[in-house]
Amino acid sequence: MISQEQFIRLWTEARPSVAAFLHALVPDHHAAEDLLQEVAVILLRKLADYDPARPFLPWALGMARFELLEHRRSLARSPLCFNSDLVGRLAETWAERQPDLEARRAALRDCLRTVGGKTAAMLRLRYEEQLGFDAIAERLGIAGGGVRMAVSRARDALRNCVRDSLLTGGHP
Amino acid sequence: MKTLLDRHLDGDLAEADRPAFIAWLNAAPENRFEFACAIQDEQTIREHFATAAATAALPVTTPHRRRLRFLPWLAAAAGLMLAAAGIGYAVLRYPAARLTGGDPGLPARPERGAVLLTGTRPAELRLGGYCRIELAPETEAVMEGQPRQEQLYLKTGELRCEVNSGKGAFMIRTDAGRVRVTGTRFTVRILSGEENPQPREKGIEPMQTKMLVQVLAGTVMVAGSWGERALAAGDSATLPPAPAAVTSPAPQSNLPTAGVNAAVTIAHPLGATANGGFVQKPNVAPNAAPLAGNRPAGAGADVENVVTIKLTDIPLTQYCSFLSSMANLPVTCDPALADRKISVDLNEVSVLEAADAAAAQVAGKATVITSQTPVPLGTVPGPKIRILIAPLPGK
């Protein structure tokens, strides 16, 4: 059995992926965060079951998957009612493509540092304050459709930045 | 598809678009990877701006603005260390049990397995930082359970419990049944003397433990060999209930709530002629009303026994025998499936749930059943397999 210190290290590494997986399937941000906490507690409880010879992330994702299915009732109210097979396939994707996802995350963090001005203000309202497009438009004094378009363009720009960064293996 | 993905990210995906979107996700691993990337991007952007906001809120004490470049990293590192320390603290510093009051000689920090006898004075016990239990005078209880799943065995006397929700589970076990809660206030009292009159004639019925449960706030689940029921705030119940209370007919397709003296049979609804599932024992009548009072109390089955099972690739027959011994009742399975192997990893589930888990696995609903597998009690997924409760033959 691994030590608590080892667990903390492994969980720190795996947490973003497990969080993204849960956020993918539970659109409600707070519900997904609650679920993430629950998964962390379950992992701690089941630490004795973890085989250190095996990778940690698939194990953690497996627990997250089961926890997610436990919350099937709330999931059923979500915009996407994934069946358990698809949930399983998505968990596999997260586990198998973890190195790619990790590289992408690092690249995106670098790209985000280049965002400034009105775009940054808009993204901050959208992602940090979680405002709707209309509320952002009202706050910034622009048309709602314009905000939607601007956020979409910002996403595209960030995706392009990430793609270029990954292709060149360097910074944006 | 990018448009649909963006709509999903914005929470604007229309009902009509969902089948197409799900079909796209199912279609190829690369699609699922694209979806994973998009979701992770959203998460990363959200974290980026949250960190930036937190950093902006920090007081700047230096005129050298170049140092601000490191603040997001410092904040992230500090947050990481705090989170790690928090987890470590939660793990390593699970609150020890504390006992105050009671007669002299009671341990101040009792450990699991400790027998707590209050004597002439009441005592107060705190467990796991979320359970506060008042033990009345002349109460005998044993500390059981484990971290975040605290449990007391109440042998005699009375307990008054307050449980904070969201911290862990709590259960009081008595010879009369169990009381499970996650956040509530209630009392449990073992009835004795005039409160629990026993038959005077010898040989009719052995001494039966009864308990009185009063719920002050929230909801509790009470369970025993006599069944299971929920009690809400303001409710009180003496348990086990009188025999007449458990004579209702057994439902056709769901588990009855009362199952005293019952046998669990994992059966195909079409009976012994069907393949692919368990069959009921030939001498057990299906769908009959559970019998009440035809066996001495305490000698019957306990389908609500809590079991922890971790078995890999064991023959179904062995699993059935194991359940049978755990529940003190006949659990049978289709001889045709005797060589079928199953794997289970169940933590503190009832015998019925354990049987459900096996049935679900045999029905091909899962390869390995764990405690996290959503198998609702008594409603095995799939139209062909179900569990019946039937009376014991001719006892």
Interface residues (C-beta under 8 A of the other chain):
Chain A: Q4 E5 F7 I8 R9 W11 T12 P16 S17 A19 A20 F21 H23 A24 P27 H29 A40 V41 I42 L44 R45 D49 M63 F66 E67 L69 E70 R72 P79 L80 C81 F82 L86 R89 L90 T93 W94 R97 D100 L101 R104 R105 L108 R109 L112 L123 R124 Y127 E128 F133 R148 V151 S152 R155 L158 R159 V162
Chain B: D6 H8 L9 D10 G11 L13 R18 F21 I22 L25 N26 P29 R32 F33 F35 A36 C37 I39 Q40 D41 E42 Q43 T44 I45 R46 H48 F49 A50 A52 A53 L80 A83 A84 I87 G88 A90 V91 L92 R148 D345 T370 Q372 T373 P374
